[in-house]
Amino acid sequence: MRYISTRGHAPVRDFAGVLLAGLAEDGGLYVPETWPHFSPADWRALRGLPYHALAAHLIQPFVGDAIETARLAALCRDAYAGFGHPAVVPLVQLDTGLCVQELFHGPTLSFKDMALQLLGRLFDHVLAARDTRVTIVGATSGDTGSAAIEACAGRERIDVAFLHPHNRISDVQRRQMTTVAAPNIANIAIEGTFDDCQDLVKAMFADAPFRQELQLSAMNSINWARIAAQVPYYAAAALALGAPDREVAFSVPTGNFGNVLAAWVVRRMGLPVARLIVGSNRNDILSRFLQSNDMSIAPVEPSLSPSMDIQISSNFERLLFELMDRDAAATGATMREFRRAGRMHVLDAVWHRCRTLFHGFRLDDAGIEATIARVHETTGYLADPHTAVGIAAAEAHLPARGVMTVAMATAHPAKFPDAIERVIGKRPHLPPRLGDLVDQPEHLTVLPNDLPAVEAQVRALARRNA
Ligand SMILES: *Cc1c(COP(=O)(O)O)cnc(C)c1O
């Protein structure tokens, strides 16, 4: 499988090249040159496989011959072996037409583990084969950092520096990152927002000598391999609910648009997905776009679902590229104008095409609390604040009777104990394997929103381990 950039001016790469490169050199995002497609009979043959085997089967076409099939299968088996549920991604029914799919049974209790547990192993494999090493830099609004750090701690060929917005992520989220004591990990708290952190990461990638010197690479959701690794759980849910012979819908609490993009990909691969519901919190740029074709950037406001406190959803560019019939020049021009003017308005035809599949929904903090309380009262199910957005969005946009909607449960409620306690009066318990977080020393450096200071810190980490 070959990969091209959404902006058309970066070298074509194979899966291993895209895995290590992260962002394309022209500022675009890598996408597969062609989409794999499975027939209904192919899909039926995949029913009932253990999750790791389904994952290997569906990721294989994206990997192509960059990694041997048997090796990929072994990496998938290993990646999901440590999950806390035998089904890995269990479904729980909440109502006649509504399920949640729990994506939080990995080591850091968010859906980010689904992709990153595999990516850490893919990196290791590819770097060893090439006898080289990389420095992973990334921005996290909470869950990516801990999942990437957990997936890479102690690995020989990878250094990891993660930026997070100082004092804007939950205590549990911060401690999950900062209590990992491995020499190849650096936590940097930036005095700014998540978008500031993301801009600093982009600036490091744009600094060619720095990028080259440190062999920079990314594990955040602009990395295509992450999207590929998120495709299998949509297929697992759909197959369990009768696809390809029955339609399903998905509701996804959305930030950077990576998770819901994977749902779009599974549809592109041939599964009957009737609709995709994009849930936003008070940072509602995507739901505003889906309502009125106006994607205008507003300041990021902290919310009860911090992993969705994002204004610029990087992965949207991949969808835009498809909606524009893969016209890289038009995609690049639209994205550059978006960054310059702070707003995007696409051609009516493009917007209507988007609207036939995607529905937007916004839920503010009061709505999040009310949803957690109501779902808990009526079903006994305890949803975290992100999952609550997906559930409320699903309820607002239920498709025709007979089509099951699956709301993605993206985090374990115990990651957000303060919000949960306010609503139900009890603190949820962390699973025992995370129980001792509070007693361990934290490792982090607080820095201003300043590129040279951040680069110096990352360079020090890489030098130490070179
Ligand atoms: C990252 C994250 C999201 C948003 O996912 P995107 O792929 O960025 O849209 C939602 N919920 C939780 C708990 C997350 O960690």
The ligand as an SDF file (V2000), in Angstrom:
LIG
                    3D

 15 15  0  0  0  0  0  0  0  0999 V2000
   -8.9490   11.6990   22.4130 C   0  0  0  0  0  0  0  0  0  0  0  0
  -10.2770   11.5240   23.0520 C   0  0  0  0  0  0  0  0  0  0  0  0
  -11.4530   11.9060   22.3930 C   0  0  0  0  0  0  0  0  0  0  0  0
  -11.4380   12.5700   21.0340 C   0  0  0  0  0  0  0  0  0  0  0  0
  -11.0260   11.7020   20.0280 O   0  0  0  0  0  0  0  0  0  0  0  0
  -10.5080   12.2720   18.6220 P   0  0  0  0  0  0  0  0  0  0  0  0
   -9.9930   11.0850   17.8970 O   0  0  0  0  0  0  0  0  0  0  0  0
   -9.4320   13.2810   18.9470 O   0  0  0  0  0  0  0  0  0  0  0  0
  -11.6740   12.9120   17.9660 O   0  0  0  0  0  0  0  0  0  0  0  0
  -12.6600   11.6410   23.0210 C   0  0  0  0  0  0  0  0  0  0  0  0
  -12.7090   11.0850   24.2450 N   0  0  0  0  0  0  0  0  0  0  0  0
  -11.5940   10.7220   24.9120 C   0  0  0  0  0  0  0  0  0  0  0  0
  -11.7150   10.1290   26.2640 C   0  0  0  0  0  0  0  0  0  0  0  0
  -10.3420   10.9250   24.3380 C   0  0  0  0  0  0  0  0  0  0  0  0
   -9.2470   10.5590   25.0080 O   0  0  0  0  0  0  0  0  0  0  0  0
  1  2  1  0
  2  3  1  0
  2 14  2  0
  3  4  1  0
  3 10  2  0
  4  5  1  0
  5  6  1  0
  6  7  2  0
  6  8  1  0
  6  9  1  0
 10 11  1  0
 11 12  2  0
 12 13  1  0
 12 14  1  0
 14 15  1  0
M  END
$$$$
